[in-house]
Structure formats: structure tokens, C-alpha cells
Amino acid sequence: MNLTNWKETYASKLVTAEAAVGHIKSGDRVVTGHAAAEPTCLIDAMVADAARLENVEICHVVTLGEGKYTRPEMAGHFRYNGLFVSASTRKAVNEARADYTTAFFHEMPRLFREEMPVDVALIMVSAPDAHGYCSFGPSCDYTKPVAQCAKLVIAQVNHHLPRAMGDNFIHVNDIDFLVECDAPMAQLAPAAIGEKERKIGEYCASLIKDGDTLQLGIGSIPESVLLFLKDRKDLGLHTEMASDGIVDLIESGVINNSKKQLNKGKSVATFVMGTQKVYDFIHDNPMFELYPVDYVNDPRVISAQDNMVSINSCIQVDLMGQVVAECIGLRQFSGVGGQVDFVRGANMSRGGRAIIAMPATAAGGKVSRIVPFLDHGAAVTTSRNDVDYVVTEYGIAHLKGKTLKQRAEALIAIAHPDFRAALEEEMKQRFFL
């Protein structure tokens, strides 16, 4: 690979979006970039070219875009096969106009290499540096591995994309077609934090000690935890996703990664999603690194960090401690993501703790999230054998080492008071008769 004349190579590969997607063929499997690095210009051009295409399979995880390829009029041209379900793709999956493939996040690169070979990768990258290397920006995850194994790689070059560090680069020589299209970064505003979330965050924070390494999921509860960590010292960050909340803790020195066993001194994630605040923070920042998801989310890697603490949310927990985090009954709501990766990694970590946190109720207080039985058809995301701590605004239930009866008692104690009597009656029927 000749790296010295990369500028000539770059110029020779530069085409319009319409010309680039013209190389997609009917029957191809197309995998698109992830979350805030979704290549919207390329996707829009592909959708505009739908009349030429038949049975093109579109795969990705989180999308912040419109998911135009899932619209009813796209039937026969595109078929979405999600490894996660987002707001713009959920309706199509639940109406059986699209498919869902379940997989642990850390296994997805292998899945695309071996089980679901990739014909075309549509990715977004930063402008090349002085040596011809483009950054994958805020999404390394499965995007880099897919770019390495796809038969054809088409990249949208976006000058607004942050140049994030780590194992997060691709050389222009390894890209087949380049399309320059600047677009503002997709913004994900911080979730609203109410009194419930603050209380849950405070309980979760009480389980975090100086020197711990953290993984935080997405949403108001993980963000609320960060509010209560300002007096901690020497925290580390090894997380699937990072968002705005981590910036202040890193800049204040609360997160300094000094006690980590791996990537010492570095905050590590596999993707970043938030507002311009976090995108500006990761740009050219050597203290923040992104790595592929088969490294960051590998439970063996996670477990190598001592005192690893994972914090994730869910939809429902039954009295045995089974956790549903991805569906509402038979309806697919999201996906497995990295919850199990980090729960298992934290459980295997020396001194580690795995926390599942959720409000005690849903539907405006009408429905308890702690239930006697999971909804009909609901898939168990995290097994009862994996669950360690469950937290609601009413307290902390520690389930490891507990009998089924003790688990039920601990979970009822943190359920909403309005539902405790019914849960206790079920417990009596199950364990005392």
C-alpha cells in the first residue's frame, strides 16, 4: 500500500453520491454506519435510486435518521434487517415489514464477517489527516470491522465529523468511493431528569466507590448517576456509549482512569452520541479513545478491569429477577445491545458490580415494572443468574446469593407501594402454599 501519494488516490475516488450508490446491486446486503455517524447523504441517494433496485437488505444498529427505506412504498426495493430497533424503524419491524436479528453487540463484527457477509458498507468519516487517514468519528463499534470486511466501501466525508482517536481510523486507500458531503452532526439532547431519576441516580451512585471503572447505558438514569459522582476520586471509564454527562467529570478530574488495568489513563468507548458538547470534547483528544465493539464490549476485556461497575436500564423485571430490556410483550422495542456484555463482564471483574436501574412504574404510574410474570412473548434479555443489583426510586435490591423467595421479597420492597400487595399475594401463592 503506497501511502505517499494518497492525495492523488483521494482525488481519483471522489464521486457524487448518486454515482457511488449506483454501484449497489439488487440483492446486496448493505450495512450502514451507526448512530451519530450515519451517512445520511449516501442513504438518501440510495433511497432516491430505489426504482433501480430489488431486494436490497439494509442492516444497522442504532439510527438517528428517518429510516426512509422502511416505508411501505419501499417494499420490494429494500428490506430492513435490524440488529437493534430505533424510533424510525420500530413500526416496520412490528408490522412484519422488516426483520430483527438478535445478537450481543460484541458479537456483531464476527456476525458480519462469518454469518452475514457484507456486500456494501456505507460509512461516514472525517476528512483525511496529513497521512491520508480518516477517523470514523463518534462510531467505531461495528462500523470499522464492517469497513474491513465489506466487498465495497463507500464513505461520506464530512468535515463536521470529530476526529476521534484510538483504533478508529481507515486509510483512503481502503475506501472504494469517496463522497464529500458536509452535514451537521446528529444531536441527541440529554434526557430529562426528574425527581424519580435523581433518586435512582443517587441510589446507584451509592454503590460506586473511589477507583471504580464505569459503564453507563443510555438515557436519563445513567445521566442522573453522573450528578452524584462529583465527590468521587480516580474513576475510570470503559463504556459502550459515552454522552454529554461524562465531559464534566473528565474535565474536573473525577474520571482520570488512573486505576484501570487496561487502557490506563484513557477513557474508552465504542461509540459516542450526544450534543455538540461531547463531539467537540472527543475531537483530537488523546485522552479519549474509541475501539471496535468486539474489544470494548468483550466480557473478557471488561472483566480484566478490576472494580468494574455496569449500569443499565430495562423495561420489566419479574419476581425471580429475570430482566426484559428490549421488548414489550411481543413487540420489539430496541435490542439486546451491550447490556449482557457488560453485566457478565462486571460480574466476572474482581470487585465488580452489575446494576439494573429503572423507575418502579411505567405508563404514568399505571403499570408496575416489577411483575409476577413477564408479559406474554417477552424475551429475557438478562437472565436471573446474571442479575446482581436492581435499583428503583424506592431502593436497592441485591439479588446475588438470594433464594427465589428472598429475591421476590427484595424486589417487592423496591416496587411502587401501590403494587406491593398484589406482588406479595403472588409471592405467598408461589412460596408459602
Phi, psi and omega in degrees: 000118180274115183263353188280329182250040185297333181296322177293319178299315179303311182298324182288338182262358184282121181220175174281163178298321181296319179292321182296310183287347174297345178273354173285134182247156174304139179086356180289152166262120182248124178250128183255157177299168198249141167054238184289349178254027175292127184279078189299324180297319180290319181295317178298319179294322178296315180296322178295338182263017188302324185301334181278343192248148174226139172053044174273126181268126179253125181234141171190179177256249183286137172236138172257359181275191187274346181060043185300332181290351178264358182292150184306324182289350178271000179302135182092333178266310180231147173228117181280132175234096186273142170261005175196155181242126180249177184303321185279347182246350186299316184298317182296319180295316184283347173262008178063023173267358178213168184244161175230130177246120183274137180195146169294143184301319184293342181271352188296319177303317178295322178302315180287333178283324191245320187259329183230070185304141189261123175279313184226131171254124173256113186232165173240136181224164175282169171298149182292151175276190185296344182252004177089013179263131176257142175271147172282003177065228186278002184224097173269302171026241175271350188295314178296311177303323179294319178296334180279338184246352182289149176291328181223132181240120178243126184241132168272120179268116186238114182291349177275348183289131177293147178268088183275147187268186180100205176273068197220035186229155173222140179274150181300334177297336184264010177247135183277317179223141181241133179234116178277118181206102180277131179217142178301148178295138174296132184253133173243104183295145177304140180294147178293135181248111178262191183295322178300311183296322178298319180294317178297316178300321180294318178296316179299316181298332180294342179268358182257130184248163173306137177088354179290155171252135191249144162237131181235133176283204184250147173117185188292328183289308176303321179295323181291330178301319183298334180295337186253018182247010187291343179260005179278164181232145170058039175284155175243163178229117172222098194222150174298306183237142173238146180223192188304325188300334183282341188298310183297321181291327177287314183293331179276352179090359177298314171264110177232356174061023184283342183257003182289151175272327178243148179051046181302134180083358183239138167276133186235136174215170173253337169207161182231137181211123181180221179256181180301335179303311183282329177294319177295324183294319183279345183297120178053032183257107185291348180271357179234121186232144175250140179227159177302154186291336178284356167260304187299318186264001178295120181304332179291323177290314180302316184292342179286346174274120175294151175055045179279129180240120176253140179229117181223161181254173177204177181261323189203145173226132178267177187291349174270347182099010176288136186247128172252120183237000191230352181213160176244098189062232180276352183272124177286127182254321180214248180190176179296319181057218184254011184303309183292323177307311185278327175300313182290320178297317179293321178296328180275346181289141175294117183080011184282160178219137177244124186243129169253121185236140182198154169295152183290337182228167173227176178056046178066030178091000184277341187232133175278138175276340172266120192229155176294318181225145176294152178303149179305126177087352182292138179270136175285123178274305180245123186289161179297335180287337182269337189288135183248284178249141169238132185233133167234184178291352180259002175141196185238130173248119178261114190260340181301133178079004182265147172290167178300320179295317179295324177298313180301315180298317181294321181287321177298325181295338179250008174283164176296137182307328181296339186249359186292322182299315180294322179292321178295322178298317177296320179298319179296317180300324186277322192243349185241356180252000000 
